[in-house]
Structures are given as C-alpha cells and as structure tokens.
Amino acid sequence: MVVFVSAGCSLSGNEGSVEISRYSGQSVFLSCSVKCSARHEPDSKFRWKLPNYREINHTINPTELHRLYQGRLHMFDISSGNFSLLISDLTEEDEGLYSCWSDENQHKNFILTVKGCTLSETEREPETKYTGDSVLLSCSCEDPNTKPEDFRWTHVESSGTEVSSETPRYKDRVHTFHKTTPSNLSLLISNLTEDDQGTYRCTVNHKTSADTRLIVKGETVVLESTQ
C-alpha cells in the first residue's frame, strides 16, 4: 500500500491500476479514501477524472452530477474521508479509466470493463406459420448474466414499426421475457395475420441486431365441385 500526502491530507490506495469487470445493469464501487490532519480539510485538488475527459470534485453542483450520469452516480462526502464513487445500472458507455487524484502526481486508477450483450445468433432460418398461429422469434445474449440496457423489436417492412403492446396492431398479441430473464429478448406473437408477415429485427443498445423472416400463410379453401 502507498500513502500520498498533499497539503496536510493523504490519499491512500494500491499502487498501479485496479482492473474491475462488471456486466451492464450492475453496480460498481470505486474506493478512494482521504485522511487529513486536524488543521486541514480536503479541497478541490481532490478530484475524479472520468472517461471521455470529464472531471468532477466534491464541489460539483448536484444538478450537473445528475446530468452526467442521469442519477446513476453517487459521490460520497469527502469531509468524512470517503471520496469513493458508486455507479449503478452500468452501461457499456461507462467503460474506461477512472482516477482519484490529489494532484498531478498522486492518484489511484481503476480500469472498468462493462460487458454488454453479444447476440447468440445474428442470422436465423425463416419461420413459416399459418394465420391464427403463434410464433416465437428468438433473440438472446450469449452470456446469461448480461442485462442489456435497451432493446427493441421492429417490423422492417412497416417502416421500422416497433413491435410492442403499445403499438395498436400488436396490442394484446405480443409478449417478451426479459423482465424475468434479462438476457432473453425473444418475442412471442399470437393470433397471427397475413399482415404480420415480413422481417422482424431485434436490436440491442441501438447497435447490434438480428433479423428473422416470418412467412404467414392464409387458410387454403377447398371448393368441392358438384355434378
């Protein structure tokens, strides 16, 4: 362990960098302790350097802190000697280098890796169903521990219409499973119509997608001829 001293205050921590790995949706605690003599209090020299060249200290306006992380970041009260950070509901964009600094030569580094969703398949065989049937369109993350922060299903031929219970044409006919199993993004559509035919796209975090082609056949009417 190494102890850094600056203006009557000390920053203690491990030498080098601490590597931390988390899944999206989880939380991470970045520990940073400050100890000051009776005659000194921590000042703005103590700060956190964040990914994307951002920087914060204990004097930051709470509104600005909320804007940076949408209420997901909590900075502890440095007056108690705890200058740690807690980041909740992690996203892949939170990945990077976090450094607790006292001055240019005294700091503690954390290298945060956030594992997102890698789709198990990106190309799938077409599904063929009949009107009135149900169909399960598969979409899932390779790692069952993954919790994607955002995903959506769209019907490509309908100008990317979102497939959800909020869309009138799919009302009371669709069901998803991610609330109980976050890595399972599959879509169940019931009471199919011929209008449901087309390509369905599962998109994760606005960047990774997988398509499934659905073919819906109408009922075949057989006319009996009379002599």
Protein Blocks (a to p, Z undefined) as FASTA:
>chain_A
ZZddeehiacdddehjddddddehiacdddddddddfkbccdfkbccddehhiacdfkbc
fklmmmmnnopaccddfknopacdcdehiafklgccddddfblmlccdddddddddddfb
fbdcdddddehiacddddddfblkbccfbdcdddfkloopacdfklmklgokaccfklmm
mmlmcdcdehiafklgccddddehhlaccddddddddddddddddZZ
